[in-house]
Amino acid sequence: MEHGKALAIKGLMTILVLYLILGLGYEFSFGNVLLITVILGVVSYLLGDLTILPKTSNVTATMADLGMAFVVIWLLGMGLTDLSTETLVGVAIISAAILALGEYFFHQYILRKGLGTRKRYQLSNEY
């Protein structure tokens, strides 16, 4: 249940940011914004939030999310729109930077809730 709530928060943040930038600013269709949101959300939640964050720091995981967001938005944008490469790179950088700021605070939520941490079982020497 906690993962569902976390994914909903992340999804809402992502679709809001991407729709404001991509949809309103660069006329991406809502369907394309939604597609990018879903793909980016799944990839960054599994890799950034549940894998990288527990093993490193919030800053490291945020930088990883920044890179993932840039690559996903740029690559999907190339297939979904006819924007020039230069424009699309700029759009991806701006979107990824704003999302990374949100991710920094989202990671604090993830850490508070204990999501992504692996319980470690200690072996006892007692038999």
C-alpha atoms as a printed R data frame, in Angstrom:
    type eleno elety resid chain resno      x       y       z
1   ATOM     1    CA   MET     A     1  0.000   0.000   0.000
2   ATOM     2    CA   GLU     A     2  2.839   2.382   0.808
3   ATOM     3    CA   HIS     A     3  4.388   1.809  -2.629
4   ATOM     4    CA   GLY     A     4  1.061   2.653  -4.263
5   ATOM     5    CA   LYS     A     5  0.841   5.921  -2.352
6   ATOM     6    CA   ALA     A     6  4.458   6.759  -3.202
7   ATOM     7    CA   LEU     A     7  3.882   6.011  -6.880
8   ATOM     8    CA   ALA     A     8  0.758   8.176  -6.868
9   ATOM     9    CA   ILE     A     9  2.671  11.100  -5.347
10  ATOM    10    CA   LYS     A    10  5.518  10.651  -7.827
11  ATOM    11    CA   GLY     A    11  3.109  10.297 -10.751
12  ATOM    12    CA   LEU     A    12  1.155  13.399  -9.818
13  ATOM    13    CA   MET     A    13  4.335  15.452  -9.442
14  ATOM    14    CA   THR     A    14  5.732  14.171 -12.736
15  ATOM    15    CA   ILE     A    15  2.604  14.635 -14.835
16  ATOM    16    CA   LEU     A    16  2.069  18.126 -13.448
17  ATOM    17    CA   VAL     A    17  5.620  19.237 -14.270
18  ATOM    18    CA   LEU     A    18  5.688  17.557 -17.675
19  ATOM    19    CA   TYR     A    19  2.268  18.809 -18.705
20  ATOM    20    CA   LEU     A    20  3.157  22.387 -17.771
21  ATOM    21    CA   ILE     A    21  6.433  22.240 -19.700
22  ATOM    22    CA   LEU     A    22  5.826  19.777 -22.517
23  ATOM    23    CA   GLY     A    23  2.082  20.068 -22.942
24  ATOM    24    CA   LEU     A    24  1.476  23.770 -22.503
25  ATOM    25    CA   GLY     A    25  4.933  24.993 -23.493
26  ATOM    26    CA   TYR     A    26  5.704  22.739 -26.462
27  ATOM    27    CA   GLU     A    27  2.289  21.380 -27.460
28  ATOM    28    CA   PHE     A    28  2.882  17.709 -26.615
29  ATOM    29    CA   SER     A    29 -0.447  15.894 -26.520
30  ATOM    30    CA   PHE     A    30 -1.744  14.835 -23.121
31  ATOM    31    CA   GLY     A    31 -1.402  11.204 -24.233
32  ATOM    32    CA   ASN     A    32  2.293  11.687 -25.001
33  ATOM    33    CA   VAL     A    33  2.849  13.450 -21.669
34  ATOM    34    CA   LEU     A    34  1.062  10.597 -19.910
35  ATOM    35    CA   LEU     A    35  3.172   7.993 -21.749
36  ATOM    36    CA   ILE     A    36  6.413   9.750 -20.779
37  ATOM    37    CA   THR     A    37  5.163  10.084 -17.189
38  ATOM    38    CA   VAL     A    38  4.377   6.371 -16.864
39  ATOM    39    CA   ILE     A    39  7.657   5.185 -18.392
40  ATOM    40    CA   LEU     A    40  9.745   7.692 -16.455
41  ATOM    41    CA   GLY     A    41  7.862   6.953 -13.245
42  ATOM    42    CA   VAL     A    42  8.400   3.197 -13.408
43  ATOM    43    CA   VAL     A    43 12.062   3.435 -14.415
44  ATOM    44    CA   SER     A    44 13.011   6.099 -11.886
45  ATOM    45    CA   TYR     A    45 11.020   4.533  -9.036
46  ATOM    46    CA   LEU     A    46 12.600   1.116  -9.490
47  ATOM    47    CA   LEU     A    47 16.129   2.303 -10.226
48  ATOM    48    CA   GLY     A    48 16.438   5.634  -8.460
49  ATOM    49    CA   ASP     A    49 14.118   5.375  -5.481
50  ATOM    50    CA   LEU     A    50 14.230   1.698  -4.565
51  ATOM    51    CA   THR     A    51 17.727   0.721  -5.725
52  ATOM    52    CA   ILE     A    52 20.103   3.700  -5.759
53  ATOM    53    CA   LEU     A    53 18.645   5.737  -2.867
54  ATOM    54    CA   PRO     A    54 18.924   3.023  -0.181
55  ATOM    55    CA   LYS     A    55 22.539   2.273  -1.160
56  ATOM    56    CA   THR     A    56 23.802   5.847  -1.504
57  ATOM    57    CA   SER     A    57 22.575   9.301  -0.532
58  ATOM    58    CA   ASN     A    58 19.693  11.564  -1.445
59  ATOM    59    CA   VAL     A    59 21.990  13.754  -3.554
60  ATOM    60    CA   THR     A    60 23.373  10.780  -5.490
61  ATOM    61    CA   ALA     A    61 19.901   9.367  -6.129
62  ATOM    62    CA   THR     A    62 18.656  12.808  -7.188
63  ATOM    63    CA   MET     A    63 21.506  13.152  -9.700
64  ATOM    64    CA   ALA     A    64 20.710   9.666 -11.023
65  ATOM    65    CA   ASP     A    65 17.056  10.676 -11.390
66  ATOM    66    CA   LEU     A    66 18.135  13.847 -13.191
67  ATOM    67    CA   GLY     A    67 20.079  11.794 -15.719
68  ATOM    68    CA   MET     A    68 17.313   9.225 -16.137
69  ATOM    69    CA   ALA     A    69 14.685  11.933 -16.625
70  ATOM    70    CA   PHE     A    70 16.805  13.710 -19.225
71  ATOM    71    CA   VAL     A    71 17.438  10.532 -21.230
72  ATOM    72    CA   VAL     A    72 13.832   9.283 -21.069
73  ATOM    73    CA   ILE     A    73 12.308  12.661 -21.991
74  ATOM    74    CA   TRP     A    74 14.848  13.255 -24.756
75  ATOM    75    CA   LEU     A    75 14.579   9.795 -26.340
76  ATOM    76    CA   LEU     A    76 10.805   9.526 -26.104
77  ATOM    77    CA   GLY     A    77 10.449  13.105 -27.262
78  ATOM    78    CA   MET     A    78 12.429  12.287 -30.394
79  ATOM    79    CA   GLY     A    79  9.901   9.609 -31.280
80  ATOM    80    CA   LEU     A    80  6.784  11.496 -30.242
81  ATOM    81    CA   THR     A    81  7.345  14.985 -31.640
82  ATOM    82    CA   ASP     A    82  8.908  16.800 -34.534
83  ATOM    83    CA   LEU     A    83 10.811  19.328 -32.397
84  ATOM    84    CA   SER     A    84 14.389  19.949 -33.461
85  ATOM    85    CA   THR     A    85 17.087  18.064 -31.582
86  ATOM    86    CA   GLU     A    86 18.435  21.266 -30.049
87  ATOM    87    CA   THR     A    87 14.995  22.325 -28.818
88  ATOM    88    CA   LEU     A    88 14.263  18.862 -27.475
89  ATOM    89    CA   VAL     A    89 17.568  18.727 -25.586
90  ATOM    90    CA   GLY     A    90 16.749  22.059 -23.958
91  ATOM    91    CA   VAL     A    91 13.237  20.943 -23.063
92  ATOM    92    CA   ALA     A    92 14.589  17.700 -21.586
93  ATOM    93    CA   ILE     A    93 17.193  19.571 -19.513
94  ATOM    94    CA   ILE     A    94 14.631  22.009 -18.111
95  ATOM    95    CA   SER     A    95 12.110  19.251 -17.376
96  ATOM    96    CA   ALA     A    96 14.719  16.979 -15.790
97  ATOM    97    CA   ALA     A    97 16.086  19.788 -13.596
98  ATOM    98    CA   ILE     A    98 12.643  20.685 -12.237
99  ATOM    99    CA   LEU     A    99 11.786  17.017 -11.701
100 ATOM   100    CA   ALA     A   100 15.110  16.496  -9.887
101 ATOM   101    CA   LEU     A   101 14.220  19.263  -7.455
102 ATOM   102    CA   GLY     A   102 10.933  17.499  -6.719
103 ATOM   103    CA   GLU     A   103 12.731  14.146  -6.474
104 ATOM   104    CA   TYR     A   104 15.015  15.493  -3.751
105 ATOM   105    CA   PHE     A   105 11.981  16.087  -1.533
106 ATOM   106    CA   PHE     A   106 10.282  12.886  -2.682
107 ATOM   107    CA   HIS     A   107 13.368  10.937  -1.575
108 ATOM   108    CA   GLN     A   108 12.975  12.391   1.915
109 ATOM   109    CA   TYR     A   109  9.449  10.948   1.955
110 ATOM   110    CA   ILE     A   110 10.728   7.569   0.725
111 ATOM   111    CA   LEU     A   111 13.389   7.500   3.430
112 ATOM   112    CA   ARG     A   112 10.917   8.484   6.173
113 ATOM   113    CA   LYS     A   113  8.570   5.689   5.116
114 ATOM   114    CA   GLY     A   114 11.396   3.142   4.911
115 ATOM   115    CA   LEU     A   115 10.573   2.194   1.329
116 ATOM   116    CA   GLY     A   116 13.375   0.590  -0.614
117 ATOM   117    CA   THR     A   117 15.253  -0.510   2.462
118 ATOM   118    CA   ARG     A   118 16.048  -4.138   2.736
119 ATOM   119    CA   LYS     A   119 15.614  -5.753   6.076
120 ATOM   120    CA   ARG     A   120 18.809  -7.371   7.136
121 ATOM   121    CA   TYR     A   121 18.565 -10.533   9.113
122 ATOM   122    CA   GLN     A   122 21.295 -11.148  11.594
123 ATOM   123    CA   LEU     A   123 22.456 -14.675  12.052
124 ATOM   124    CA   SER     A   124 22.766 -15.710  15.600
125 ATOM   125    CA   ASN     A   125 25.718 -17.694  16.886
126 ATOM   126    CA   GLU     A   126 23.392 -19.466  19.246
127 ATOM   127    CA   TYR     A   127 22.324 -22.948  18.228
